[in-house]
Amino acid sequence: MKLSELWQDIKPTESYQAKSAGRLVRMVGLTLEAIGLNVRVGERCLVEQTGKSSATGIEAEVVGFDGKRIFLMPIEQADGVKPGAKVWPLEVAADVPVGDMLLGRVLDGRGQPLDTLGPLKEIQQGHLQGKIINPLQRTPIRTPLDVGIRAINAMLTVGRGQRIGLFAGSGVGKSVLLGMMTRFTNADIVVVGLIGERGREVKEFIDEILGEEGLKRAVVVASPADDSPLLRLRAAQYCTAIAEHFRDQGKNVLLLMDSLTRYAQAQREIALAVGEPPATKGYPPSVFNKLPTLVERAGNGAEGGGSITAFYTVLTEGDDMQDPIADASRAILDGHIVLSRRLAEEGHYPAIDVEASVSRVMPQIVDADWLKKAQLAKQLMSHYRQNQDLISVGAYQPGTDQLLDVAIERLPKIKAMLQQGIKEGCDLEASKQHLDSLFFVPEQQG
């Protein structure tokens, strides 16, 4: 329902206003303070907004309280709000549109279309918060997922229903990697959440990286950086709710969220605005509660149902892997893929640092031979890197270290396998064959 319709619905009589409305008494930073309301945290309200011609309303959400004072966070600019403005609680449910009619569409955090394809039709309703699944009723992760990226398929095999993080600084190709996975992953539905990104990047991702073919089986939820923190928070919850709906229909869903860090920063803005004290490097404790609450909604459903395989990008500012959000994310996700600035500068794309990355479910979804070869490839790369200075200056004598001799011989082939063009897909079986062709596993290693 549009705000204009809500305004007409709740503005019928003066007696209704006198009985049901509270009033604003203070505006501090991002928050509005109201009294005279009997509402709960999470409920929505409509705040009277005085324009040049007529009165309208803006939507706000209850984010806290102090005694009888209610803290509201508007989801848009609060221009035109004045002291004593009326505040009405909204009795309509905070539901969002879900369903097949969303495929090929681009929406904002409220479920309103951002594209030019007209209004949504045949709307079904879902809830932003989702529902908790008993962990004992979830289907175990036992099936590999083909993401179309050779380095991931062969060396960091992902399972259907896994939740994994893409850890990267700025400008190392994470958006391009997400676009490749959107086009090549073997999934029924793809849900993309662009949270807190620049508006220019949203259009570029949809037009150039995702493309027309990728968009046909995808739903994109975009909340750019200039949206309010509440709307950015909702957008992340909304794209998860869409993925949950398709999972409940028995579909295998790929959820790509860029980025989990912007979600955490939106919650930080809200928490600090209502007076929550900062704890770890400026992040209040509620941020670290919100992260697992969101991430745990993804994963496999009950036995015989669908799945949500989720990739969350995590920004490592200054390439600092010890950033609080990066550290907390590693602890709650089922693996992490690190994108290296060094590799990107060398023109190695996708710039996946295989040595620093891990898939925690890979041992359960691939056979022992596959796992052994992937581990040996990592071992060779690591051993070469440790001795790279000696090799570069010509100080290493062949025959001194058998494992290093193998590493020097096979490294060019390993690097070639790990690189891939933007428009080039590589399925799971072909990725395994590339890994098999690199080397045989020797019976004895020096």
Secondary structure, DSSP 8 states (H G I E B T S, - for coil): --HHHHHHHH-S-HHHHHHH-EEEEEEETTEEEEES----TT-EEEEEEE-SSSEEEEEEEEEEEETTEEEEEESS--TT--TT-EEEE--S--EEEESGGGTT-EE-TTS-B-SSS-S--S-EEEETT-----GGGB----SEE--S-HHHHHHS-EETT-EEEEEE-TTSSHHHHHHHHHHH---SEEEEEEES--HHHHHHIIIIIIHHHHHHTEEEEEE-TTS-HHHHHHHHHHHHHHHHHHHHTT-EEEEEEE-HHHHHHHHHHHHHHTT----BTTB-HHHHHHHHHHHTTSEE-BTTS-EEEEEEEEE-GGG-TT-HHHHHHHHHSSEEEEB-HHHHHTT-SS-B-GGG-EETTHHHHS-HHHHHHHHHHHHHHHHHHHTHHHHHTT---TTS-HHHHHHHHHHHHHHHHH---TT----HHHHHHHHHHH----SS--
